[in-house]
């Protein structure tokens, strides 16, 4: 039975980490003392749910958490520092502090170190998130004890809803573009000027083709822009959307 540790202090652990080419020991006090911290823990770097949803959404909402008084967002996994740093780079997770719990000491101290031997993982962290204020756990969202890797309550939106259910969420913007397209550059410039982060999907990369463009947008020109799932259109339509909505 996984224990909810709300009201308790986080385990006192020293984490061997890598900063640049140097080994640097980081303590629990350095991470949590005098700070408001959101920590989410997951079974492993590069695993599907962790890479597609769990980490990216926390990274995306990090500016909102900051406005709500959160000093840092920590991603913890029972992986070594090299793997965690490489994963952060691949995910462009500049807003997240990656914490390698390589020996599983913090996870064990939280009562969240579980056996994943059937997957060849050995001992790993159960998936959970928590809000910590000055080293004391205020709130925990622990995934239900089901087979596999449930992902129902430790997500970024659930945590943000606990902190402030009325927090203003950023627009989710996706651009379909191609290299050397001046209209694509114009669209990206407009979005940047309006402080609207965006995801860019470029034709010719990762199997994205002209057929993909037409299938997704119904059009054969770029850019094609989607905001919160709504198809806005090209650069001109984006200008009209910005003038109307901002």
Residue, then its C-alpha position, 0 to 999 in steps of 0.5 A: x500500500x503506497x502511503x500518502x505523506x502529506x504533512x511530513x518532511x521530504x526525505x533527507x537525501x544527497x543526490x549526485x548530479x552532473x552540471x556540465x562536466x562536473x559531479x555536484x552533490x545536491x541535498x534535499x535542503x538545497x532543493x526544498x528549504x525556504x521554497x515552494x516546489x512541485x515535484x513529479x516522479x515517474x518510472x523512467x526517462x525516455x519511456x512513452x507516457x513520460x516523454x509524450x505527456x507527463x514531462x512536456x505538459x509540466x514544461x509547458x505550464x511552468x510559466x503559469x506555475x511560476x506566476x502562482x508562486x512555485x519556485x521550481x518544478x522538479x522531475x525525479x526518476x530512478x535514473x543516472x544523471x547522464x540519462x536525465x540530462x540527455x532526456x532533458x535536452x531531447x525534450x527541450x525541458x528548460x523549465x524543469x529541474x531534472x533530479x536523478x535518484x539513481x540509487x532510489x534513496x529518495x523514492x524509498x524514503x517516500x515509500x514510492x520505490x516499487x518493483x518493476x522487474x517484470x519490465x526489466x526495470x528493476x526498482x523504480x519510482x511509482x508515478x506521483x506528484x507533490x507540492x512541497x512548501x519549505x520541505x513539508x509535503x502539502x499535497x500528494x497526487x499518487x497514481x492508483x495501484x493498478x497493473x502497468x503504469x497508470x497516469x490519472x492524477x499526477x499530471x500538470x493540470x491536476x496539480x495546477x488546478x489544486x494550486x489555483x483552479x482559476x489560473x489562466x492557461x496558455x494557448x496551445x499553438x501548433x504550426x505546420x511549416x516548411x524550411x525557407x518559408x517567409x510566411x512561416x517566419x512572419x507567423x512565428x514573429x507575430x506569435x513571439x511578439x505576442x508572447x505565445x509559445x508554439x510547437x513547430x512541425x516542419x514538413x520533411x522531418x519525422x515523416x511529415x509530408x505534403x500529404x500529412x499537411x493536407x490530411x491535417x489541415x485540408x490545405x496545401x500551403x504553409x504555414x497552417x496554424x492551430x490554436x487550442x485545436x482550432x484551425x486558424x489558417x495561414x499567416x494572414x488569418x493569424x494576424x486577424x485572429x490576434x487582432x480579434x482575440x488579444 
